[in-house]
């Protein structure tokens, strides 16, 4: 029994010593929008592809079909994009997440500017 407890303790200590995967860098913004769901998703899809988010692209609709989220991976960088369109709340939100802060932030600024325009 003592050997078993020591084995478990060593395993737990080894697990604590291993470095954890770093958390991704994530940037989020949202705007008010009264554009319809179909029109919004069409524009989001087109612009996202133009700036490189064209891998594993998918649109997921809410059960009621009144809102949706478009998400895709960047073709060259380890960065993901998600854009949520919710006409009932009149909001569109953008989230960009990746492992390299500089690349993630640059792509966030580009997506924000292209999707939402200047502030």
Legacy VTK file of the C-alpha trace (Angstrom):
# vtk DataFile Version 3.0
C-alpha trace
ASCII
DATASET POLYDATA
POINTS 119 float
0.000 0.000 0.000
2.826 2.351 0.864
4.424 1.766 -2.542
1.138 2.528 -4.264
0.737 5.812 -2.371
4.305 6.845 -3.189
3.706 6.021 -6.857
0.563 8.161 -6.916
2.375 11.018 -5.144
5.243 10.916 -7.672
2.766 10.926 -10.528
0.950 13.945 -9.111
4.193 15.815 -8.529
5.355 15.076 -12.071
2.067 16.401 -13.380
2.548 19.640 -11.471
6.082 20.066 -12.788
5.097 19.741 -16.452
4.427 23.128 -18.037
0.821 23.708 -18.993
-0.069 24.752 -22.520
-0.192 28.528 -22.661
-3.626 30.105 -22.824
-4.506 31.593 -26.221
-4.621 35.329 -26.771
-8.207 36.402 -27.424
-9.642 39.705 -28.621
-13.360 40.470 -28.708
-15.551 43.334 -29.859
-19.208 43.871 -30.727
-21.356 46.390 -32.542
-24.993 47.289 -32.911
-26.410 46.147 -36.254
-29.868 46.105 -37.732
-28.789 44.130 -40.822
-30.581 40.840 -41.384
-29.079 37.446 -40.680
-28.618 36.332 -44.296
-27.083 39.617 -45.426
-24.741 39.726 -42.424
-23.537 36.151 -42.867
-22.901 36.656 -46.581
-20.708 39.689 -45.911
-18.915 38.056 -42.995
-18.131 34.952 -45.027
-16.764 36.951 -47.958
-14.626 39.305 -45.880
-13.338 36.516 -43.641
-12.154 34.549 -46.657
-10.461 37.636 -48.105
-8.345 38.052 -44.964
-7.396 34.378 -44.786
-10.029 32.761 -42.575
-11.079 30.034 -44.976
-10.081 26.775 -43.296
-12.717 24.598 -41.607
-15.293 27.347 -42.122
-18.714 26.598 -40.698
-21.891 28.445 -39.824
-23.860 27.192 -36.849
-27.462 28.359 -36.488
-29.336 28.750 -33.225
-32.186 26.251 -32.736
-34.739 28.959 -33.515
-32.877 29.917 -36.722
-32.876 33.602 -35.791
-29.140 33.915 -35.073
-25.934 32.198 -36.117
-22.194 31.989 -35.558
-19.648 31.804 -38.362
-16.268 30.390 -37.412
-13.120 29.529 -39.353
-9.383 28.988 -39.014
-6.762 31.127 -40.711
-5.020 29.481 -43.672
-1.498 30.445 -42.562
-1.573 31.370 -38.878
-2.697 29.417 -35.836
-5.640 31.782 -35.326
-9.379 31.203 -35.203
-12.229 33.608 -35.859
-15.824 33.538 -34.654
-18.505 36.052 -35.594
-21.881 35.851 -33.890
-24.867 37.504 -35.571
-27.957 38.044 -33.446
-30.646 40.116 -35.202
-33.113 39.844 -32.280
-30.555 41.641 -30.079
-29.296 43.721 -33.004
-25.677 42.749 -32.300
-22.746 41.324 -34.189
-19.740 40.223 -32.165
-16.253 39.251 -33.299
-13.736 37.085 -31.460
-10.234 36.229 -32.662
-8.037 33.812 -30.748
-4.543 32.487 -31.383
-1.285 31.361 -29.829
0.926 34.241 -31.033
-0.130 37.582 -29.567
1.312 39.782 -32.339
-0.285 37.804 -35.174
-3.572 37.400 -33.322
-3.841 41.107 -32.561
-2.903 42.111 -36.131
-5.576 39.807 -37.551
-8.089 41.082 -34.986
-7.471 44.690 -36.022
-7.779 43.768 -39.693
-10.995 41.786 -39.166
-12.472 44.535 -36.969
-11.684 47.209 -39.554
-12.937 45.155 -42.517
-16.095 43.828 -40.847
-17.141 46.807 -38.744
-15.413 49.794 -40.345
-13.604 52.682 -38.666
-14.591 53.781 -35.187
LINES 1 120
119 0 1 2 3 4 5 6 7 8 9 10 11 12 13 14 15 16 17 18 19 20 21 22 23 24 25 26 27 28 29 30 31 32 33 34 35 36 37 38 39 40 41 42 43 44 45 46 47 48 49 50 51 52 53 54 55 56 57 58 59 60 61 62 63 64 65 66 67 68 69 70 71 72 73 74 75 76 77 78 79 80 81 82 83 84 85 86 87 88 89 90 91 92 93 94 95 96 97 98 99 100 101 102 103 104 105 106 107 108 109 110 111 112 113 114 115 116 117 118
